[in-house]
Amino acid sequence: MQVGLAKTDVSVASRSGRHRAATNELALIKTATLSTSTIHHHASSPAPPPTITNPHSHPPMSSPEIEYTQLGPLTVPRIFTGLWQLSSAAWGVTDAARTRDMADQYGPAEAIFGEFRAAHPHPSTLIAATKWCVFENIDPTPAAVEAAVRARLAALQAPAVDLLQTHWGDYTGAYVRAHRELDRLREGGLVRALGLCNMDCVRVDEICGALGAGAVVSNQVQFSIIDQRPLAGMAAVCAKHGLKLLTYGTLCGGFLSDKYLGAPEPDFASPALTPSQRKYLDVITSIWGTWPLFQELLAALRTIGARHGAPIAAVATRWVLDHACVGAVLLGARLGVSDHLADTAQIFKLRLSDEDRAGIEAVVGRSRGGEMMGRIGDCGAEYRGRVEGVKYYSPEGHA
């Protein structure tokens, strides 16, 4: 997810890449017609398998047993997909693919989703989780806040924003007042559910306390086996106010996958690495531990995966999903490996044992992961300033 503050050369290149990916996505959307809808807006039994009609002759595919979570009035699958990362012709085949996370900062992502939604035979079955990103101190007047929401509606071609998440960069600003206005629009029907993005414990508690029970349904933060900061306080805030975490960075830009097991430490300056991967490589080798210790973690995850017939990425994702504070995990199109759809099915089938979790903790316990709160700060702090002692931790975005 590339939500950012700094306007760096890396960020510009990143946005350009997202724009190209989104344009490719639009070409695909124009050729695909979904014939069965499975996203629900109320609790229900698992949905029937969807089918896809496509000129490129993709056969109908069976949907895996899907896990759902409740976000206010929305019942959504526990895996979301980021729109700008997609280039697969399987777009829309699974329930996970029908819930999209995007933002007003993700190039044309909202407009592309809006065009797809407008062409869909059952648009009400699609769920768009988007963001309002505020990076400068603004005066959140009722008119200004409503204008921001209506801009999202116009792009999405929707009567209401399903899940509107706020990424508020300046904690000195009037963010509580802004969220009161958003809650007013939610009560008026322009927004179905309100969420936060990269907010720390203090601000989540403050906003939820000001708006009252049930007004805020989620906070989107970084959470993985490597970065366990949400367990240091955010989980308790979630329990207090009844909201769920939507997590990104769960696979550390793909490093938590079989691809990197036994691989040499990547060259930080390699053009083969994305800005997102440089960020996560920084965390792994500059804060969490060392590349050799990371290899021990991958080996432990591979052993666990072998017991269950699952790839490393599935084990790493399942570990995050198993925390009560987590509602859903946001993953890229390929899940860090080659077969996105099959791996999604494996995540939902996978059940980690106490032995599995102990094997993970045996390695994590020898890392410096416990220092992350002190080195980086609480959830989202990395997007409000540079992190001391690391080569590159971009405040430009996350993925």
N, C-alpha and C positions, 0 to 999 in steps of 0.2 A: 504494500500500500504506500504510495508515495505522497504522504502528506508532509509538507515541509515549511520551514521558515526561511532558511538561507537561499539566496539566489546564486548558486555557484555554477561553474562550468559543468561539473558533474551532474548537477540537477537538471540543467538544460538538456544535456544529452539523454538523461533518463526520461525526461518528458517527451523528447523527440521519439525515443524508442517506444514509449507507451502509445504515442499518437499513431505510429506505424502499425503497432499490434492491434489497436482499436480499429484502424481502417481495414486491416485484413479481416477483423471480426465482422465488420459491416458487410463485406463482400459475402461472407459465409451466411450471415443472417438472411440476406436476400434470397438465398437458395434453399433454405431449410424451412419446413413447415411442420410444427409439432402437432400431433393429432390426439394426444392424451395428456391431461393435466393432473398433477399430483401434489402441488403445494396446497396446504390447508390453512384456513384462517381460524380454525377452531380445532380442539382436540378431537382426534378420530383414530380409527384403526389404520395400520400401514396401507399405503396407497397401492393401487394396481400398477403393474409395470407400464411405463410409457413406451410409445413407439415414435419413430421419426421417419418422415418421408423426405428424401433428399435425392436430387439428380445424380449425386455421386455414388449412389447405390449402397449406402450404409444400411445393413439389415436391422430390423427391430432388435432391441437389446433388452434383456430382463433387468429390472431394477433390483439392487440388493435390498435386504431388509434394512430399512432406514430408521435411525433414531431421531427423535424430534425433541425440541425444547420449546418452552413457552416464553415469549417476550411480550408481555402485556396481552393485547388481543391477537397477536400473531403466533401461530404454531409453525415453526421453521425447522428444517433439518439441521443436524448438529455439525454439518460441514457446509461452509459458504465457499464460493469461488470468486476470485478477483477478476473483473471483466477484462482489464487491460492485458492480462497475461495469456489470454486464450488465442490459440491458432488451430485448435483441433476441430475436426468436422463432427465431433461428438457433442458439440455445444447443445445443451438443453436435453440431453438424453436422460440424465438422472435428476432426482429431486434436488441434490446438492447444487446442480447447475441452474436450477430455477430460482435460487436465492442469490442475489448478486450484491457484492459490496463495492461501492464506488465513492466518488466525491466530486465536489465542484472543481477541485484542483487536478483531476485525472484527465486532462485533455478533453476529448469529446465523449468520454465514457457514458455520461448521463444521456446525451443526445442519441448515442448508438443504442443504448438500452431502450430509450423512448421509441425509436423507430421500430425496434424489434417488438416492443410491447404493442404498438399500434397495429402491427401486422399479425399479431397472434390471435387465433380464434377465441381464446379464453384469457384475455389480459388480466382478469382479476385473480388468476391463479399464479401470477408472477409476483415475486416480492423483491422490491428494490430497497437495499439499505444504503443510503447515501449520507453525505456529510455537508455540513456548513462549516467551512474553515475560516476562522477569524484570526489573522496573524498580527493585526495592529489594534491599538486601543481605539474602539469606536463608541459612539453614543447609540446604544441599542434602543432607539425609539420604537414605538409600536409600528410605525410605518416602515422603518428600516428593516426590522426583523421580518415583518410580513412580506416585504419585497424580496428578501433573501429566500424565503420559503416558496414564494410564487415563482421565482426563477428556477428552483428545483422542479416544481410542478410542470412548468413549461417545457423544460428539457426532457423530463421523463414521460411527458404526455399522459399524465395521470391526474385523477381528481384529488388525490391525497398522497403524501409521501408516506410510504409504509413504515420505514424506520429512519428517522432523521437524527444523525449523530453529530454532535458539535465538537470540533477540535478548536479549543480556545488557547491561543498562544500566549497571551499576556494576562498573567494572573493578577496584575494590578488594575485591570479593567473591570467594567461593570458586568461581569459574567453572570452573577446571580439575577440581576435585573433582566438580562437577555433571556435567561432560561425561564423566567416568569412569563415573558412575552411568548416564548415558544410553547409553554404549557397552555396559555390562553388559546393559541392557534390549534393546539391538540384538542382541547375541549370543543373548539369550534369545527373540528373535522378536517382541517387542512393537513394535519399530521396524525397518523394512526398511533405511532409509538415514538417516544423520545429516548435517545441514547447519548452517551458521552464517548469521547475518544481521547486516549492518552491523558486522562485526568488523574491526578494523584489522590491519595486517600483523603487528605484534608478537604480538597475541593469537591470530591464526590459526596462526602458526608455533608458538606455545607449545602450543596445544591439540592440533594435529596431531602435534607431537613427543611429547606425553604419551600420546596414544591409539595411536599407531603407524600404519603405512602402511595406507591404504584405509579407515580408520575414519570420516573426514569426507570427504564427496563434493562439497560446494559451499559457497560463501559468497555471500549475496545482497547486492549493493551497487549504488549509483548509478553509472551509466556511460553517457555519451553523447558526441557530438561536442563538446558544450559542456563537460562535466565528464569529463575524461580522467584523473582521479586514480588509477584502478586501474592505469594503465600505469606509474606512478611507483614501484611496488614490489609491489603485490598480484599482478600477473601473474607475477613471479618466484617469489613464495611458492606460487602455484598450481602452477607447473611443478615446484617442489621437492617438493611433497607430493601431486601428482597429483589435485588437485581442480579444479572448474570454477566459474566465476562465473555466477550467475543475476542478470541486471541489470534494474534498474527505472530510471525517469526517462529512458529512451532517447529519448523524444520531447519531453522537457521539458514535460510536462503538455499536449502538443498544439501547443506553439509551433513545433516542428520539423515543420511541415506546410504545405501549399499555402494553407491558410486565412489564414495570417499574412503571406504574401508580399505586399508592397506595402501592408500595413496600417499605420496610425499606431500609435505606442507606446501600449499600453493604459494606462488610468488605474489605478494601483495599487489605489486604493480602490473601484474599480468592483464593484458586487455581481454583475456578470456573471462575474467571475473566481472560481474555486474557491480554497480555501486552498492546494491543490497548485500551481495556476497562479501564485499570488502568490509562492510559494517559488521557482519556476523563473524568473519574471520578475525577481526579486531577483538571482538568480545571473547571469542574462544581462546586466542593466544595471548592477549594482553591483559585480560581481566580474569577470566574463568580459570585458565590453567595453561597447559602447553599442548602442542600438537600431538606428542606421544601419549599424553594422558587422554586426549580426545580420541585417539585411536583405540585406547583401552575401552572407552565408553562405547564406541562403535562395535567393537568386538563383543562386548557384553550384550548389546542390543541385537547383534546378529545371532548370538547363542539363544536368546529369548525368542527371536523370530523363528529360528529353526525348530524350536519346540512347538510352535503354533502354525508353522507354514506361512509366515508373514514376513514381508520385507522390513528393514530397519525403519523406514519412514512410517509404516503403519504402527509399529511398536511405539515410536516417539509420539505420534499423534494420539494414540490410545491412552498413553500415560497422562497427557494433558486433559483429555476428555474425561478421565476418571475422577477429576477433582470436582467436588460439589459446586464450587463457585463458577465453573465453566459452563456456559450455555452452548457455544459452538466454536469451532476452529475455522479460521480462514486460511485456505490453501490455494496455491497456484494450480494451474491446469494439469500439471504432470505429477504433482505430489512428490517431486524430487527424483522420480524414476520414470520409466517409460509408459507404463500402462495405468493411466489415471483411474479409469473406471473400475478395473479389477482391484486396484489397491484401495479404493474407497470401500468396496465391498468387504475387503479383508479387515479394514478398521472396525467396521460395525460388527463383524463376527468375532473379533479378537476379545478375549477376556484375560487380563493379566492376573497372575497369581501372586500371593505374598512372596513366593520365591523369586518371581520375576522382578518385583519391585525392590526386593532386597538386593538383587544383583545390580540393579541400576544405582541404588544408593551406595553400594560398596565402592563404586568408582566416583560418583559425585561427591561423596564425603571426603575424598582426598583432593578435591579441587578448591579453588578460591571463590567458589560461587557465593559463599556467604558474605563476601566483601562487596558484592554488586550494589547493594543499597548505599553503602558508603562511598563507592567509587562513582557510580552513575547517578544515584538518587532514586526516588520513588518512581512508580510507573509514569512514563511520559516525560521525565526530567531531561532525557537525552535530546528532546526536540525543543528545549528551551535554553540550550547552551552547550558548549563543547565539553567533552569528557576528558579530564586531565589524565595524561599518561598513555594515551592511545594514539595510534598513527592516524586513524580516520574513523570517526564515528559521526556520520553525516546527520546533521539536524534537518536535512532536506526530506527524508522520508523513511518509510518502513515497507517491508514486503514479507 
